[in-house]
């Protein structure tokens, strides 16, 4: 099992999102942005990692039809059925 920086306040949130997505969707995404930045820091002497409020992901490089199919899968995912206008899954809809 991969051991992450114990000072990273975002690992638990990333793990929660990855588990919620499930292995099929998660395997087609890459986590980017502030929540994932701490995964790259291995020096424990570095300043503390800043806590973020969201997890950003992007499809791994694929042909456009495959990305469209991924979007459809993502839209049917239960957590994305919210009507909240600023829900992360509403981006690009």
Steps between C-alpha positions, in 0.01 A plus 500: 500500500620849411592713801431869457633800685338479847486881511278522190150607608354416157578127479184394688284711265672354192454147633131568566446632146692209347295245696176681412584498129577130507782326317350525151455879493804569717729308265401738219579820691808678626480720809646848451515830682556590862354184650745285303805725538591355837530153345811621320673632814714239669723729709343518845711809575301702245250758628152363583275410209200733465157344554270527199122488480461305177647221292561568133531221248549476128462210258821323413598570139256318275328551164203738510229228463645321803495821704138555396414149620681572828296817544178302450619245759585783737161663450322180593710462812265541798676797660474698176121494489474804725325811374743731683627751240854512640536124557841386368332252265304779333817647350496465124139383492 
